[in-house]
Amino acid sequence: MNRDNLFCTLAIGEKYRELARFLCRDFAVYGQKIFIVTDDVSDFKSEKNAICVDHKPAKFSFHDKKIALRKALEIAPTAIFVDADTCMHFFSDRRAVAVALGHGFAPGIHVSNMYPEGLWSYPEVEQFAQERGMNFSRNVITYWEGLFAITRHPALEQFFENWDLFHQEADQRGHNGAGEGTCIAIAAEAAGLPRHYTNEMMQSNLPGVLWHTRGLSTRLRKLHHLKFGATEILKGNLNFRMHCWALR
């Protein structure tokens, strides 16, 4: 495990707190800690690898993801945000997972682009950024916001200040912040934060071992977690038998 990496997530509401607990247990298999911003920290008292901070917003906003990232970066050099409704593929090779969780990320933001750009267009966000004097390229501003990593860099303070402005603008028009990937992208580029795109994120193999369930019901998530646990037990028994055979 690379202790420079700290995963983090936002778990607001009963459904997402339950999903986040499953995610904690997936990570616990590998001794990986996760930082959680949640509206009920008591739900995670049994998850020994969870570091929780209480946050009870008057209204939910996807922009609150930056709270988790800021706090995680106070503890570790690299914060890796992952949506709460994400789980570990139960068929993933344990060694491959361990390598992915411990991948070393260079300073800056590591994220996958979503293509084609035109399918995820937020003209009001772009207009707001332009009015605020933020410079950005239209070609690379749609980020997959469900899994990305940030490693400490001097431009981080400006990045978060830019992101705060998008959060404030969304609040003013009563928006929940959906489509925050574009805000994150513009905030990073305008701040001069080094950007590392899809190819480098794929090299970490995190997108290969983590599965965004897209709101998979908690009932099915329980089934998936049972399969994951059973698979881990079977792998452990098989490895033990192979070890015993090798000693004969």
PATORZA-532023 format. One record per residue: residue in three letters; residue number from 0; x, y, z of N, C-alpha, C in turn. Coordinates in steps of 0.02 Angstrom, whole numbers. Each point is the difference from the previous one (the first is absolute). Example, Ala and Ser with C-alpha at 12.3 -4.5 7.8 and 13.67 -1.06 7.14 Angstrom:
% PATORZA-532023
["ala", 0, [660, -284, 390], [-45, 59, 0], [45, 60, 0]]
["ser", 1, [-18, 53, -36], [42, 59, 3], [-39, 55, 37]]
This chain:
% PATORZA-532023
["met", 0, [42, -59, 0], [-42, 59, 0], [44, 62, 0]]
["asn", 1, [-18, 49, -43], [35, 64, -2], [-34, 48, 48]]
["arg", 2, [32, 15, 55], [-32, 43, 51], [-3, 73, -23]]
["asp", 3, [29, 15, -58], [-7, 67, -28], [-70, 10, -29]]
["asn", 4, [-36, -56, -12], [-66, 3, -31], [-54, -6, 53]]
["leu", 5, [-48, 46, -1], [-57, -5, 44], [-63, 9, -42]]
["phe", 6, [-41, -52, -2], [-63, 4, -37], [-49, 42, 41]]
["cys", 7, [-47, 31, -35], [-51, 40, 35], [-65, -2, -39]]
["thr", 8, [-55, 14, 36], [-65, -1, -33], [-49, 45, 38]]
["leu", 9, [-57, 11, -31], [-55, 40, 28], [-59, -47, 9]]
["ala", 10, [-23, -7, 62], [-55, -46, 15], [-55, 37, 39]]
["ile", 11, [-45, 31, -37], [-54, 39, 29], [-66, -37, -13]]
["gly", 12, [-37, -13, 53], [-63, -37, -7], [9, -74, 15]]
["glu", 13, [-54, -31, 24], [4, -70, 23], [25, -47, -54]]
["lys", 14, [-26, 8, -61], [20, -46, -55], [75, 3, -12]]
["tyr", 15, [28, 60, -4], [71, 6, -16], [45, -16, 59]]
["arg", 16, [-26, 9, 60], [39, -23, 58], [6, -76, -1]]
["glu", 17, [-54, -34, -17], [3, -73, -3], [47, -24, -55]]
["leu", 18, [-5, 32, -58], [45, -19, -55], [73, 14, 19]]
["ala", 19, [12, 55, 35], [68, 17, 20], [28, -50, 50]]
["arg", 20, [-43, -28, 42], [23, -52, 47], [25, -61, -37]]
["phe", 21, [-35, -19, -54], [23, -56, -40], [68, 16, -31]]
["leu", 22, [8, 62, -23], [63, 21, -30], [56, -3, 51]]
["cys", 23, [-15, 20, 62], [49, -5, 54], [24, -72, 8]]
["arg", 24, [-47, -47, -1], [17, -70, 10], [40, -28, -58]]
["asp", 25, [-14, 24, -60], [41, -21, -58], [72, 22, 11]]
["phe", 26, [9, 63, 20], [67, 27, 10], [34, -33, 60]]
["ala", 27, [-38, -18, 50], [29, -29, 61], [37, -65, -15]]
["val", 28, [-21, -36, -51], [34, -62, -20], [74, 14, -14]]
["tyr", 29, [14, 60, -24], [68, 18, -20], [34, 48, 49]]
["gly", 30, [-32, 9, 59], [29, 45, 49], [0, 73, -22]]
["gln", 31, [-46, 17, -45], [-3, 67, -28], [-50, 44, 39]]
["lys", 32, [23, 58, 23], [-44, 47, 34], [-40, 42, -49]]
["ile", 33, [-57, 25, 24], [-42, 44, -41], [-28, 56, 44]]
["phe", 34, [3, 61, -26], [-25, 58, 35], [-71, 14, -24]]
["ile", 35, [-47, 8, 46], [-70, 6, -18], [-31, 64, 29]]
["val", 36, [-30, 40, -43], [-39, 58, 21], [-73, -23, 0]]
["thr", 37, [-31, 1, 58], [-67, -30, 7], [-43, 40, 49]]
["asp", 38, [-66, -9, -7], [-46, 34, 45], [-17, -43, 62]]
["asp", 39, [31, -58, 6], [-11, -42, 60], [62, -44, 11]]
["val", 40, [48, 26, 38], [62, -37, 10], [-11, -64, 40]]
["ser", 41, [-54, -4, 38], [-12, -60, 40], [-12, -62, -43]]
["asp", 42, [-21, 10, -62], [-11, -57, -45], [66, -36, -17]]
["phe", 43, [57, 31, 14], [64, -28, -19], [42, -20, 60]]
["lys", 44, [-30, -4, 58], [38, -16, 60], [31, -69, -1]]
["ser", 45, [-29, -46, -40], [27, -68, -4], [52, -8, -55]]
["glu", 46, [8, 51, -41], [48, -3, -56], [67, 28, 24]]
["lys", 47, [45, -44, 18], [63, 21, 31], [46, 38, -48]]
["asn", 48, [-10, -8, -65], [43, 34, -48], [-30, 66, -23]]
["ala", 49, [-56, 21, 29], [-33, 62, -20], [21, 58, 46]]
["ile", 50, [16, 56, -31], [13, 63, 35], [-57, 46, -19]]
["cys", 51, [-41, 19, 47], [-61, 36, -16], [0, 72, 27]]
["val", 52, [-33, 43, -38], [-12, 68, 22], [-74, 15, -11]]
["asp", 53, [-30, 34, 49], [-71, 14, -2], [-15, 60, -45]]
["his", 54, [-51, -6, -43], [-20, 55, -44], [-75, -7, -13]]
["lys", 55, [-37, 48, 25], [-73, -2, -8], [-22, 61, -40]]
["pro", 56, [3, -4, -66], [-18, 57, -42], [-75, 13, 1]]
["ala", 57, [-17, 64, -6], [-71, 17, -5], [-30, -28, -64]]
["lys", 58, [42, -3, -51], [-21, -28, -65], [60, -37, -30]]
["phe", 59, [-13, -59, -26], [54, -40, -29], [29, 35, -61]]
["ser", 60, [67, -5, -7], [34, 25, -60], [57, -47, -17]]
["phe", 61, [6, -17, -64], [56, -41, -22], [67, 37, 11]]
["his", 62, [-2, 65, 5], [61, 38, 11], [30, -12, 69]]
["asp", 63, [-38, -31, 44], [27, -16, 67], [55, -53, -4]]
["lys", 64, [10, -28, -58], [55, -47, -9], [67, 33, 18]]
["lys", 65, [4, 65, -11], [63, 35, 14], [15, 1, 74]]
["ile", 66, [-51, -6, 42], [13, -4, 72], [41, -62, 16]]
["ala", 67, [-22, -57, -30], [35, -63, 11], [72, 4, -26]]
["leu", 68, [9, 30, -58], [67, 5, -29], [45, 45, 41]]
["arg", 69, [-25, 56, 21], [40, 46, 41], [23, -33, 65]]
["lys", 70, [-47, -33, 33], [16, -32, 64], [49, -57, -10]]
["ala", 71, [-10, -40, -52], [44, -57, -13], [70, 23, -16]]
["leu", 72, [6, 56, -36], [66, 26, -18], [37, 30, 60]]
["glu", 73, [-36, 13, 53], [33, 21, 62], [35, -59, 34]]
["ile", 74, [-24, -60, -16], [27, -60, 32], [51, -36, -44]]
["ala", 75, [-13, -2, -65], [43, -38, -46], [18, 42, -60]]
["pro", 76, [57, -14, -32], [21, 38, -59], [-48, -7, -60]]
["thr", 77, [-33, -58, -5], [-46, -12, -56], [-68, -19, 26]]
["ala", 78, [-51, 35, -24], [-70, -17, 16], [-32, -27, -63]]
["ile", 79, [-33, -58, 7], [-33, -31, -57], [-74, -1, 14]]
["phe", 80, [-37, 40, -37], [-73, 2, 12], [-33, -57, -39]]
["val", 81, [-46, -34, 34], [-38, -53, -32], [-73, 6, 24]]
["asp", 82, [-47, -3, -47], [-70, 5, 18], [-20, -55, 49]]
["ala", 83, [-45, 16, 45], [-21, -49, 51], [-33, -62, -31]]
["asp", 84, [-33, 9, -57], [-32, -58, -32], [49, -34, -48]]
["thr", 85, [59, -14, 27], [53, -36, -36], [19, -61, 40]]
["cys", 86, [21, -52, -33], [21, -60, 35], [58, -33, -35]]
["met", 87, [31, -46, 34], [56, -37, -28], [-28, -58, -41]]
["his", 88, [27, -8, -61], [-20, -58, -40], [21, -64, 37]]
["phe", 89, [-49, -44, 14], [16, -59, 41], [45, -49, -36]]
["phe", 90, [5, 6, -66], [43, -47, -38], [71, 28, -10]]
["ser", 91, [13, 60, 27], [66, 30, -10], [54, -40, 37]]
["asp", 92, [58, -5, -32], [57, -33, 31], [25, 43, 58]]
["arg", 93, [10, -31, 58], [19, 38, 59], [65, 38, -9]]
["arg", 94, [47, -31, -34], [64, 34, -11], [-9, 62, -43]]
["ala", 95, [-43, -7, -52], [-13, 57, -44], [-35, 56, 37]]
["val", 96, [-46, -18, 44], [-35, 51, 40], [50, 36, 46]]
["ala", 97, [42, -38, 33], [49, 30, 46], [46, 48, -36]]
["val", 98, [22, -18, -60], [43, 43, -40], [-38, 64, -20]]
["ala", 99, [-63, -8, -19], [-40, 58, -21], [-11, 48, 58]]
["leu", 100, [-17, -27, 59], [-12, 42, 58], [63, 38, 21]]
["gly", 101, [58, -30, -13], [63, 31, 20], [35, 39, -54]]
["his", 102, [-34, 11, -56], [31, 35, -57], [24, 69, 21]]
["gly", 103, [59, 19, -23], [27, 65, 16], [-22, 53, -51]]
["phe", 104, [-30, 53, 24], [-25, 53, -44], [45, 62, 5]]
["ala", 105, [17, 27, -57], [41, 61, -2], [-42, 60, 22]]
["pro", 106, [33, 56, 19], [-38, 60, 20], [-50, 22, -53]]
["gly", 107, [-58, 22, 23], [-52, 23, -46], [-62, -43, 5]]
["ile", 108, [-43, 5, -50], [-63, -37, -1], [3, -54, -54]]
["his", 109, [-23, -59, 19], [-1, -59, -45], [-72, -20, -10]]
["val", 110, [-23, 2, -61], [-71, -11, -13], [-10, -22, -71]]
["ser", 111, [-55, -36, -12], [-17, -22, -67], [-47, 51, -32]]
["asn", 112, [11, 12, -65], [-45, 43, -38], [-60, -41, -24]]
["met", 113, [-57, 33, -5], [-60, -32, -27], [-8, 23, -72]]
["tyr", 114, [-10, -48, -45], [-6, 16, -71], [-67, -27, -27]]
["pro", 115, [-28, 32, -52], [22, 64, -27], [-20, 57, 45]]
["glu", 116, [38, 53, -3], [-11, 57, 45], [-71, 29, -6]]
["gly", 117, [-26, 3, -61], [-64, 32, -13], [-59, -30, 36]]
["leu", 118, [6, -64, 20], [-56, -33, 34], [-8, 27, 71]]
["trp", 119, [52, 28, 29], [-2, 26, 68], [19, 74, -2]]
["ser", 120, [-46, 41, -22], [13, 71, -9], [-36, 40, 54]]
["tyr", 121, [36, 44, 33], [-29, 43, 52], [17, 72, -16]]
["pro", 122, [-36, 30, -49], [17, 68, -23], [-3, 52, 55]]
["glu", 123, [-45, -10, 49], [-5, 49, 54], [63, 1, 43]]
["val", 124, [31, -59, 7], [62, -5, 38], [57, 34, -38]]
["glu", 125, [3, -13, -65], [52, 30, -41], [-7, 77, -1]]
["gln", 126, [-61, 23, -6], [-12, 72, -2], [21, 32, 66]]
["phe", 127, [-18, -33, 55], [19, 27, 66], [76, 4, 6]]
["ala", 128, [34, -53, -22], [73, -2, 5], [31, 56, -42]]
["gln", 129, [-26, 11, -59], [26, 52, -44], [-11, 69, 31]]
["glu", 130, [-58, 10, 31], [-15, 64, 32], [47, 13, 59]]
["arg", 131, [24, -54, 31], [46, 6, 56], [73, 1, -23]]
["gly", 132, [11, 1, -65], [68, 5, -26], [40, -64, 4]]
["met", 133, [-33, -57, 4], [35, -65, 1], [16, -22, -71]]
["asn", 134, [62, -16, -12], [22, -23, -66], [-1, -76, -2]]
["phe", 135, [-30, -28, -53], [-3, -73, -7], [-9, -18, -73]]
["ser", 136, [18, -62, -16], [-9, -27, -67], [-65, -38, -4]]
["arg", 137, [-40, 15, -50], [-65, -34, -8], [9, -74, -15]]
["asn", 138, [59, -22, -20], [11, -69, -22], [8, -50, 58]]
["val", 139, [15, 24, 60], [14, -47, 55], [-33, 23, 65]]
["ile", 140, [-64, 12, -1], [-32, 24, 62], [-56, -46, 25]]
["thr", 141, [-4, -60, -26], [-51, -46, 25], [36, -58, 35]]
["tyr", 142, [-1, 1, 66], [35, -49, 41], [-49, -50, 29]]
["trp", 143, [22, -63, 7], [-38, -50, 36], [10, 13, 75]]
["glu", 144, [-53, 25, 31], [5, 23, 69], [-9, -54, 52]]
["gly", 145, [-11, -63, -21], [-12, -54, 47], [63, -33, 26]]
["leu", 146, [57, 13, -33], [64, -30, 20], [56, 44, -26]]
["phe", 147, [35, 34, 44], [57, 40, -21], [46, 11, 60]]
["ala", 148, [62, 15, -16], [51, 8, 53], [31, 70, -3]]
["ile", 149, [17, 26, 57], [35, 64, 5], [59, -8, 46]]
["thr", 150, [59, 19, -25], [61, 0, 41], [21, 72, 13]]
["arg", 151, [23, 12, 61], [18, 68, 20], [43, 37, -51]]
["his", 152, [-17, 64, -9], [36, 43, -47], [-13, 72, 22]]
["pro", 153, [46, 47, -12], [-10, 69, 21], [-63, 33, -28]]
["ala", 154, [-25, -24, -57], [-59, 30, -31], [-66, -23, 31]]
["leu", 155, [4, -46, 50], [-61, -28, 28], [-45, 53, 33]]
["glu", 156, [31, 47, 34], [-41, 51, 34], [-43, 39, -49]]
["gln", 157, [31, 20, -57], [-38, 36, -52], [-53, -46, -31]]
["phe", 158, [17, -63, -9], [-47, -49, -28], [-63, -3, 44]]
["phe", 159, [9, -8, 65], [-58, -4, 44], [-38, 66, 4]]
["glu", 160, [35, 56, -5], [-34, 65, 0], [-44, 6, -62]]
["asn", 161, [26, -22, -57], [-40, 0, -62], [-61, -45, 7]]
["trp", 162, [11, -59, 28], [-55, -47, 9], [-53, 29, 48]]
["asp", 163, [22, 35, 52], [-46, 33, 45], [-47, 48, -37]]
["leu", 164, [27, 36, -48], [-40, 47, -39], [-56, -36, -38]]
["phe", 165, [17, -57, -29], [-52, -40, -35], [-53, -24, 49]]
["his", 166, [22, -19, 59], [-47, -23, 51], [-48, 57, 19]]
["gln", 167, [27, 58, 11], [-41, 58, 18], [-50, 17, -55]]
["glu", 168, [23, -3, -62], [-43, 16, -57], [-57, -50, -5]]
["ala", 169, [15, -65, 10], [-52, -51, -3], [-51, 10, 56]]
["asp", 170, [23, 16, 59], [-45, 13, 56], [-47, 58, -14]]
["gln", 171, [27, 52, -31], [-40, 59, -13], [-57, -13, -48]]
["arg", 172, [10, -47, -47], [-55, -16, -46], [-37, -64, 21]]
["gly", 173, [11, -22, 62], [-37, -57, 27], [17, -66, -33]]
["his", 174, [61, -7, -24], [21, -61, -35], [40, -45, 47]]
["asn", 175, [-6, -66, -10], [34, -47, 45], [72, -15, -19]]
["gly", 176, [25, 34, -52], [71, -9, -18], [14, -57, -47]]
["ala", 177, [-52, -36, -24], [12, -55, -47], [37, 26, -61]]
["gly", 178, [44, -42, -26], [43, 22, -55], [62, 35, 26]]
["glu", 179, [17, -15, 63], [57, 33, 32], [66, -17, -33]]
["gly", 180, [1, -52, -41], [62, -17, -35], [26, 57, -43]]
["thr", 181, [-46, 36, -32], [20, 57, -41], [27, 56, 44]]
["cys", 182, [-31, 12, 57], [24, 51, 47], [70, -17, 24]]
["ile", 183, [10, -64, 17], [66, -22, 25], [53, 11, -55]]
["ala", 184, [-18, -17, -61], [47, 6, -56], [20, 72, -11]]
["ile", 185, [-48, 45, -3], [15, 70, -11], [39, 29, 58]]
["ala", 186, [-20, -18, 62], [34, 24, 60], [73, -20, -1]]
["ala", 187, [14, -62, -21], [69, -25, -2], [41, 36, -53]]
["glu", 188, [-29, 7, -60], [37, 31, -54], [13, 74, 14]]
["ala", 189, [-50, 34, 25], [7, 72, 15], [50, 13, 56]]
["ala", 190, [8, -50, 45], [47, 8, 56], [71, -19, -19]]
["gly", 191, [8, -31, -58], [66, -23, -19], [20, -65, 34]]
["leu", 192, [-50, -37, 25], [14, -65, 32], [17, -50, -55]]
["pro", 193, [57, -36, 5], [17, -49, -52], [-57, -51, -10]]
["arg", 194, [-17, -11, -64], [-55, -47, -16], [29, -62, -32]]
["his", 195, [-21, -58, 25], [21, -65, -27], [-65, -36, -20]]
["tyr", 196, [-5, -18, -63], [-64, -22, -26], [-8, -75, -4]]
["thr", 197, [-46, -23, -43], [-25, -68, -1], [55, -53, -1]]
["asn", 198, [49, 7, -44], [52, -51, -7], [36, -12, 66]]
["glu", 199, [17, 54, 35], [37, -7, 63], [-45, -29, 55]]
["met", 200, [-64, 19, 0], [-46, -30, 49], [-7, -74, -13]]
["met", 201, [-5, -20, -63], [-7, -71, -16], [63, -39, 20]]
["gln", 202, [58, 32, -1], [61, -33, 20], [-2, -21, 74]]
["ser", 203, [-38, 36, 40], [-6, -17, 71], [-41, -64, 9]]
["asn", 204, [-42, -16, -49], [-46, -57, 0], [-57, 8, 51]]
["leu", 205, [-6, 58, 31], [-57, 10, 45], [-67, -6, -36]]
["pro", 206, [-6, 28, -62], [-64, -9, -35], [-14, -74, -16]]
["gly", 207, [52, -42, 2], [-9, -70, -16], [-22, -42, 60]]
["val", 208, [16, 22, 60], [-16, -40, 60], [-59, 29, 39]]
["leu", 209, [-18, 62, -14], [-57, 32, 34], [-58, 8, -49]]
["trp", 210, [-58, -17, 23], [-60, 0, -43], [-50, 50, 28]]
["his", 211, [-17, 51, -41], [-52, 48, 20], [-68, -33, -14]]
["thr", 212, [-36, -15, 53], [-61, -40, -7], [-59, 40, -25]]
["arg", 213, [7, 67, -3], [-53, 44, -26], [-66, -12, 35]]
["gly", 214, [2, 3, 67], [-61, -4, 38], [-28, -70, 9]]
["leu", 215, [43, -51, -8], [-21, -69, 12], [-34, -3, 68]]
["ser", 216, [-58, -33, 3], [-38, -2, 62], [42, -31, 55]]
["thr", 217, [-13, 21, 62], [38, -26, 56], [-9, -75, 7]]
["arg", 218, [-58, -25, -20], [-11, -73, 4], [49, -36, -47]]
["leu", 219, [6, 24, -62], [46, -32, -47], [72, 14, 20]]
["arg", 220, [12, 58, 31], [68, 15, 23], [21, -49, 54]]
["lys", 221, [-47, -19, 43], [14, -50, 51], [20, -66, -32]]
["leu", 222, [-37, -19, -53], [16, -62, -35], [69, 3, -31]]
["his", 223, [15, 58, -30], [66, 8, -31], [55, -5, 53]]
["his", 224, [-12, 30, 58], [50, -2, 53], [10, -70, 26]]
["leu", 225, [-54, -38, 5], [5, -70, 21], [42, -40, -50]]
["lys", 226, [-11, 13, -64], [39, -34, -52], [73, 19, 6]]
["phe", 227, [12, 65, 12], [69, 24, 7], [34, -35, 59]]
["gly", 228, [-36, -3, 57], [28, -32, 59], [13, -74, -11]]
["ala", 229, [-48, -34, -32], [7, -72, -13], [59, -12, -47]]
["thr", 230, [8, 43, -50], [55, -7, -47], [67, 9, 36]]
["glu", 231, [3, 49, 46], [62, 11, 38], [18, -61, 42]]
["ile", 232, [-52, -31, 30], [12, -60, 41], [26, -57, -43]]
["leu", 233, [-31, -9, -58], [21, -53, -46], [71, 11, -25]]
["lys", 234, [16, 63, -15], [68, 16, -22], [50, -15, 55]]
["gly", 235, [-20, 18, 62], [45, -12, 57], [12, -74, 10]]
["asn", 236, [-53, -40, -4], [7, -73, 8], [43, -30, -56]]
["leu", 237, [-10, 24, -61], [38, -25, -57], [74, 17, 8]]
["asn", 238, [14, 62, 20], [70, 20, 10], [33, -40, 55]]
["phe", 239, [-38, -14, 53], [27, -39, 56], [16, -71, -24]]
["arg", 240, [-44, -30, -39], [12, -68, -25], [61, -1, -47]]
["met", 241, [5, 51, -42], [57, 2, -46], [65, 8, 39]]
["his", 242, [-2, 39, 54], [59, 10, 41], [20, -66, 33]]
["cys", 243, [-50, -36, 26], [13, -65, 32], [28, -50, -49]]
["trp", 244, [-28, 2, -62], [24, -46, -53], [73, 15, -17]]
["ala", 245, [18, 65, -1], [68, 20, -17], [49, -22, 53]]
["leu", 246, [-23, -7, 63], [44, -20, 54], [10, -75, 4]]
["arg", 247, [-40, -38, -37], [5, -73, 4], [65, -24, -31]]
